[in-house]
């Protein structure tokens, strides 16, 4: 193993003052990892925000929406069990339908879209009505008069069993459910309230004249997660305690109350088809949409909520996770390009820390050739170096024919031209011994040619003219 030579000061010179210490850490060595982490966190947040449905999204938990965030699979499952699913697109009509006839289940998947006055009327439903609220906010609970607090909200929904702190779930209709994605928001009722907690406090049931059930996640009701775990059994059992289900499917936030007038308020009346009630989807194949949204029945071409042309269909041709992955790949490629191109400007020349001798350089290069087994490359390099020294000594051009070069070398060394030509232009060495023999032979021939006196070229005398005869002599 060859030791690396150390830099030494020249004799007779005093060592100068030490220069500034080199900057071992550059800004990009810290900025690039932090930038990657920040980009990953930002992409994760954006992806999660895009993937999670909002209550005001188009078709959110709608019984006629077949998309991944719709509730058409739940509605079909309830109808297959012989239950009546009544879709209402108006809160007033939904309350009126729930008051008419035998006890019913009022399913409100987007309670945040209701006004506070409408939420206060939910507690005045007929006795025996079950009110199911999906992930209600603090405003909804306060306006509806539900004495329950929200605690421990998770980043993503967790699949849990029906027990809560080791206590079995008291709801008999949920006894067949083993696991369900019901814990994203946990509930903590007041101490003086008679409440039942299930699924690790992700479901709260408050007994009373109106049975109120709070579900802390919308995953069991969505089409994309309806078939996972026991979500189907959980959702159908929760809504199927009564033969009638009134499904409040709001197209958007409930409009504000009209200005006061001298006319007396109109009493709640039973729902009519003009009021927005639907017992079946608009068409036979279960397709449909909310009023005013693309995909619903109506005259004319589909238009968006602002009245303009519909959005580009390319955005809806692929799911959101596809665009999220595409965005992450683009950011990764951009960061990789910035990382590889971190040197801004031309390279700055720097002095070598040590001076390496030529013999050590040649030895290191030879060891690289040996490790790679590149005997052919090493042999061609030796022959090229030998010809570079021989041709100027022989007064031959670089592109001289091989036989001419061999003849000139043989004339200097006294060898055979055929052997010299094989030595200078032969095949690559096959073994390490052949390479060593080639190197020694080339060194011998080169030394012999260099040691021999160079041939002097004798110029041919030009014909002289005799002045007396008038012609060449």
PAFITOR-46152 format. One record per residue (C-alpha): residue in one letter; x, y, z. Coordinates in steps of 0.2 Angstrom, whole numbers, padded with zeros to 4 digits, always signed. Layout:
REM residues N
AXYZ...
//
This chain:
REM residues 473
X+0000+0000+0000X+0008+0016-0005X+0008+0030+0007X+0002+0047+0002X+0016+0060+0002X+0014+0074+0013X+0016+0092+0008X+0032+0099+0014X+0039+0117+0014X+0053+0122+0002X+0070+0124+0010X+0074+0141+0014X+0057+0148+0015X+0047+0151+0031X+0030+0145+0033X+0017+0158+0030X+0002+0162+0041X-0012+0149+0040X-0026+0153+0028X-0044+0154+0032X-0052+0137+0036X-0061+0130+0021X-0080+0130+0023X-0084+0112+0026X-0103+0115+0026X-0112+0124+0013X-0129+0131+0013X-0136+0119+0001X-0131+0104+0012X-0143+0110+0025X-0156+0118+0014X-0159+0103+0002X-0164+0091+0016X-0175+0104+0025X-0183+0108+0008X-0187+0090+0004X-0195+0088+0021X-0205+0104+0019X-0210+0099+0002X-0215+0081+0008X-0225+0089+0022X-0234+0102+0011X-0238+0088-0002X-0245+0077+0012X-0256+0091+0018X-0262+0095+0001X-0266+0077-0003X-0275+0074+0013X-0285+0090+0010X-0290+0085-0007X-0294+0067-0003X-0305+0071+0012X-0322+0075+0007X-0331+0091+0013X-0349+0092+0018X-0352+0105+0004X-0344+0095-0010X-0355+0090-0024X-0364+0073-0021X-0357+0072-0003X-0366+0057+0005X-0380+0059-0007X-0391+0043-0010X-0391+0046-0029X-0372+0050-0031X-0362+0035-0037X-0345+0043-0035X-0333+0038-0021X-0340+0051-0009X-0358+0047-0012X-0370+0036-0003X-0379+0027-0017X-0372+0010-0011X-0379+0013+0007X-0396+0018-0001X-0397+0003-0011X-0392-0009+0003X-0407-0001+0014X-0419-0003+0000X-0414-0022-0002X-0418-0024+0016X-0436-0018+0012X-0434-0001+0020X-0441+0015+0012X-0428+0028+0009X-0435+0046+0006X-0423+0058-0001X-0427+0076+0004X-0417+0091-0003X-0425+0104+0008X-0423+0104+0027X-0441+0110+0030X-0448+0096+0019X-0437+0083+0028X-0443+0089+0045X-0461+0088+0039X-0459+0071+0032X-0451+0065+0048X-0466+0071+0058X-0479+0062+0046X-0483+0044+0049X-0474+0031+0060X-0457+0034+0068X-0443+0037+0056X-0424+0039+0055X-0419+0056+0050X-0401+0055+0042X-0392+0071+0041X-0375+0069+0034X-0370+0087+0032X-0378+0096+0047X-0365+0110+0046X-0375+0116+0031X-0391+0119+0041X-0395+0136+0050X-0395+0137+0069X-0414+0139+0069X-0416+0123+0059X-0404+0114+0071X-0414+0119+0086X-0430+0111+0078X-0421+0094+0077X-0424+0092+0095X-0443+0094+0093X-0446+0079+0082X-0459+0067+0087X-0456+0054+0100X-0447+0039+0094X-0438+0047+0080X-0419+0043+0078X-0408+0057+0073X-0392+0052+0065X-0379+0066+0063X-0362+0063+0054X-0347+0071+0062X-0356+0087+0068X-0346+0102+0073X-0347+0111+0090X-0359+0124+0082X-0371+0110+0077X-0370+0102+0094X-0373+0119+0103X-0387+0124+0091X-0396+0107+0093X-0394+0107+0112X-0384+0091+0112X-0374+0091+0128X-0358+0082+0121X-0340+0088+0119X-0328+0084+0105X-0311+0077+0110X-0296+0068+0102X-0299+0071+0084X-0288+0060+0073X-0279+0064+0057X-0286+0049+0049X-0301+0037+0053X-0297+0022+0063X-0305+0005+0062X-0310+0000+0079X-0322-0013+0088X-0338-0009+0096X-0331-0008+0114X-0326+0008+0123X-0313+0007+0137X-0318-0012+0138X-0336-0009+0140X-0347-0018+0127X-0358-0007+0115X-0376-0007+0122X-0384-0004+0105X-0392-0021+0101X-0393-0018+0082X-0374-0016+0081X-0370-0033+0089X-0366-0041+0073X-0353-0028+0069X-0335-0033+0074X-0325-0019+0066X-0329-0002+0058X-0321+0014+0053X-0330+0025+0065X-0317+0033+0075X-0310+0050+0069X-0319+0061+0081X-0322+0055+0099X-0336+0061+0110X-0337+0065+0129X-0355+0068+0135X-0358+0078+0151X-0358+0069+0167X-0377+0071+0171X-0382+0065+0153X-0387+0047+0150X-0377+0043+0135X-0370+0027+0127X-0353+0026+0119X-0347+0014+0106X-0333+0011+0095X-0320+0019+0106X-0331+0034+0109X-0332+0037+0090X-0351+0034+0092X-0362+0042+0105X-0381+0038+0108X-0391+0050+0118X-0408+0042+0124X-0423+0053+0125X-0439+0057+0117X-0429+0060+0101X-0415+0047+0100X-0399+0056+0094X-0384+0046+0087X-0368+0055+0084X-0355+0046+0072X-0338+0053+0072X-0333+0048+0054X-0341+0048+0037X-0331+0033+0031X-0344+0019+0034X-0357+0028+0024X-0346+0033+0009X-0346+0022-0007X-0327+0020-0008X-0326+0013+0010X-0344+0005+0011X-0337-0013+0008X-0322-0012+0019X-0322-0021+0036X-0340-0021+0043X-0345-0004+0037X-0360-0010+0027X-0367-0019+0042X-0363-0004+0054X-0372+0009+0042X-0387-0001+0038X-0390-0007+0056X-0388+0011+0062X-0401+0018+0050X-0412+0003+0048X-0420+0003+0066X-0436+0010+0058X-0445+0006+0042X-0443+0024+0035X-0427+0033+0032X-0428+0052+0028X-0412+0056+0020X-0408+0075+0020X-0398+0078+0004X-0393+0097+0004X-0386+0104-0012X-0377+0118-0002X-0379+0129+0014X-0397+0132+0019X-0402+0149+0013X-0405+0162+0026X-0422+0166+0033X-0432+0179+0023X-0436+0196+0029X-0450+0198+0042X-0467+0202+0035X-0484+0205+0042X-0491+0188+0035X-0492+0174+0047X-0479+0160+0045X-0484+0145+0035X-0486+0129+0045X-0476+0114+0040X-0485+0103+0027X-0482+0086+0021X-0470+0084+0007X-0475+0085-0011X-0464+0081-0026X-0463+0100-0030X-0455+0102-0013X-0440+0091-0017X-0445+0074-0011X-0439+0059-0020X-0442+0041-0015X-0431+0034-0029X-0417+0040-0040X-0421+0051-0054X-0418+0038-0067X-0419+0019-0068X-0400+0015-0066X-0397+0025-0050X-0389+0040-0058X-0393+0057-0053X-0387+0073-0045X-0391+0086-0033X-0402+0101-0040X-0392+0114-0048X-0377+0103-0050X-0370+0094-0066X-0376+0077-0068X-0394+0080-0063X-0409+0080-0074X-0414+0096-0083X-0415+0104-0099X-0400+0111-0108X-0381+0108-0107X-0373+0105-0090X-0366+0121-0082X-0357+0124-0066X-0364+0133-0051X-0358+0150-0058X-0368+0148-0074X-0352+0146-0085X-0347+0131-0095X-0343+0115-0087X-0325+0112-0081X-0312+0102-0091X-0317+0084-0091X-0299+0079-0090X-0298+0083-0071X-0312+0071-0068X-0305+0057-0079X-0292+0052-0065X-0294+0051-0046X-0287+0063-0035X-0273+0051-0029X-0267+0051-0047X-0265+0070-0048X-0257+0070-0030X-0244+0057-0036X-0240+0066-0052X-0237+0082-0042X-0226+0073-0030X-0216+0066-0044X-0214+0083-0052X-0208+0091-0036X-0196+0076-0034X-0189+0079-0051X-0188+0098-0048X-0178+0095-0032X-0167+0082-0040X-0163+0095-0054X-0159+0108-0041X-0148+0097-0031X-0138+0091-0046X-0136+0109-0052X-0132+0116-0035X-0115+0124-0042X-0120+0141-0048X-0108+0149-0060X-0091+0142-0067X-0080+0131-0057X-0068+0140-0046X-0050+0135-0047X-0042+0129-0031X-0024+0124-0027X-0020+0106-0025X-0018+0102-0006X-0002+0091-0010X+0009+0088-0025X+0009+0070-0031X+0024+0063-0040X+0022+0057-0058X+0029+0039-0053X+0015+0037-0040X+0002+0044-0053X+0008+0031-0065X+0008+0017-0052X-0010+0022-0046X-0016+0021-0064X-0008+0005-0067X-0016-0003-0052X-0033+0004-0059X-0029-0005-0075X-0024-0021-0066X-0040-0021-0055X-0051-0019-0071X-0041-0032-0080X-0039-0020-0095X-0024-0028-0103X-0029-0022-0120X-0031-0004-0115X-0014-0004-0106X-0005-0012-0121X-0012+0001-0133X-0007+0014-0121X+0011+0008-0120X+0012+0006-0139X+0005+0024-0142X+0018+0031-0130X+0032+0021-0138X+0027+0027-0156X+0026+0045-0149X+0044+0044-0144X+0050+0034-0159X+0043+0043-0174X+0051+0060-0171X+0068+0051-0169X+0065+0042-0186X+0060+0058-0195X+0043+0050-0199X+0026+0058-0199X+0012+0052-0187X+0003+0044-0201X+0017+0034-0208X+0014+0016-0214X+0017+0002-0202X+0029-0007-0213X+0039+0009-0216X+0040+0012-0197X+0045-0006-0194X+0059-0005-0207X+0066+0011-0200X+0066+0004-0182X+0074-0012-0188X+0088-0002-0196X+0092+0007-0180X+0091-0008-0169X+0097-0022-0181X+0081-0033-0178X+0069-0040-0191X+0056-0029-0198X+0042-0042-0196X+0046-0044-0177X+0047-0025-0175X+0030-0023-0184X+0022-0036-0173X+0029-0028-0157X+0022-0010-0162X+0006-0015-0170X+0002-0033-0165X-0013-0040-0155X-0017-0036-0137X-0009-0046-0124X-0019-0060-0117X-0011-0062-0100X-0002-0052-0087X+0014-0060-0092X+0012-0055-0110X+0009-0037-0105X+0025-0037-0095X+0034-0045-0109X+0027-0032-0121X+0032-0017-0109X+0050-0023-0108X+0052-0026-0127X+0045-0009-0130X+0056-0001-0117X+0071-0010-0125X+0067-0005-0143X+0064+0013-0137X+0080+0014-0128X+0090+0007-0143X+0083+0020-0155X+0085+0034-0143X+0103+0029-0140X+0108+0027-0158X+0113+0042-0168X+0099+0050-0178X+0100+0049-0197X+0105+0065-0206X+0096+0069-0221X+0107+0074-0236X+0099+0086-0247X+0100+0083-0266X+0111+0096-0274X+0102+0107-0287X+0109+0107-0305X+0120+0122-0308X+0121+0132-0324X+0137+0135-0333X+0138+0153-0338X+0149+0149-0352X+0139+0135-0360X+0122+0142-0356X+0115+0126-0349X+0117+0114-0335X+0134+0105-0333
//
